Amino acid sequence: MKARRQRLILEIIRQQVIETQEELAEALRAAGFPVTQATVSRDIRELGLIKVPAEGGIFRYAAPGEAPPLKRDERLKRLLRTSVQLIDYSENLVVIKTLPGEAQGVASAIDQAAWPEIIGTVAGDDTILVIVKPKKKVSAVLQRLNELARG
């Protein structure tokens, strides 16, 4: 019962913004798990849940290691603005030229942004190869990268 409840907690916090223990308890009760505040508190501690910033200046529960989307997007935007010199493409491959030594940080930020149309990145010292799938999504990826790079 405890393992099922804790799996459900992780699912709930991935799908919904949960700000308080009471909101989490209500969501569990709605799913058929009669819980007390003490049980929810213990589960939060055992799962190592953390509070992360969310839209609107609120904080929500997240699993440990889950980077808050707002911070990921802000980091990517900052790195694209300060490090990128050129963005170009061929077929389903996007090439990003950065200042020397900056490519790996930018590629990491792109990977962490977890855009569904980007399979992954390969970074050298000042060049990043971004692999996009499907090919028809390249223009959308380029537009988004350029918008973030411009500010």
N, C-alpha and C positions, 0 to 999 in steps of 0.2 A: 504493500500500500504506500509506504513512504517513498520508495523508488519511483513508482508511477506518479505520485503527487509531485515529486521534484522534477521529473521529466516534463510534466504539465506546466510547472512554474516557468521553466526555461522556454517552453513554447509560448506561453502567455506573454512573457516580457519581450520576446522577439516580435510578436504580432501586434502588441498594444503598448501604448504609453501608460506605464504604471508608476505613479508618483509616490504612493504610500503603501504601508503594510495593509491597511484596511482595504484599499482598492484591490490589492492582490488577494486578500482573503475573500472578498466579494466575488472576484473572478473564479476562484477555486470553488466556492460554494455553488456558483452558477453552473459549474462543470460537474457538480455532484460530489464534491469532496467537502464534507463538513469539517471545518478547521477553526481553531481558536487563534487569537492574535499571537499567543505564545508559540504555537506550532509554526505559524508563518515566520515569526522572528527567528526561530531555530533553523528552519529551512533556508532562510536568507543567509544566515551565518554559515551553515554547512556548505551551501552552494558557492559561497564567496561572492555573492552579488554585490555590485557597486552602484552608486548613483552617478549618472553622467548627464551633462547638459543636453537639453533637447530644445526644439523650436519654442519660441515664445518665452524664453528665459526660465523655463522650468527644469527640474531634474527628474530623471526617470531611472528605474532599475535596469541594469544590464548585466550580462554574464561577464566574468572576469576575462580580460584580454580583448573584449569587444570594444574597438575604438568607436567613440561617439561619431556619428556621421557628420555633425557640424564641424568638429575638429579636423576630420579627414579632409573635408571639402575646403576648409580654410587653409590648411597646410598645402594642399595641391594648388590652390589659387595663388598663394604667396610664392611658392617655388616656381610656378609657371611665369609669374610676373617678373621675378628677379633673376631667373636663371636661363630662360629659353631665348634663343636667338633666331631660330627658324623652325617652322613646322611644314613638312611636305609629305607627299605620299606617292605610292605606286601600287596599283591593284589594291590588295587588302593590307598593305603594310604602310604604317605611318612612321616617318623618320623625324625625330626631334633633335635639333642641334642645341646644345647648352654651352654655357661657359665652361672652361676646363675644370674638371673635378666635380661637376655638379650633376652629371647624368644619373648616377646611381641613386641619389636622393630623390630626384624628380621621378625616376622609374618606380621607386618604392612607393611614392605618394600615389602614382597612377594605379599601381597594383592594389594598394589599400583602399582606394576609392571604390573598387569592386564594380566597375561598370560592366554590365552583363555582356556588352558587345566586344569587350576587350578580353582576349584569351590570356594574354600576358605580355611582358616586356623583357627585353634584353638590353642591358646598359653597358657601355664602355666608359671612357673617361668623359667624353663630351658629346656622345651620340647615343640615342635611344631608339630601338626598334620596337614599335608597338604593333602587335598582331591583332587584327580586327576580324571578327566573324559574325555574321556573313559580310561579304564584300560590299553589299548595298548599304551597310551601316557606316562605311568610311566617311562619307560626307557629314553625317551627324556627329561622329567623333571629332572630326576636324573642326567643325563649327563650335562644338562645346569647348575643345581645347583652346581655340583661338579666343573665344569669349572670356574664358578664365584668364588667359595670358594678358589680355588687354585690360581686364579689370572691369 
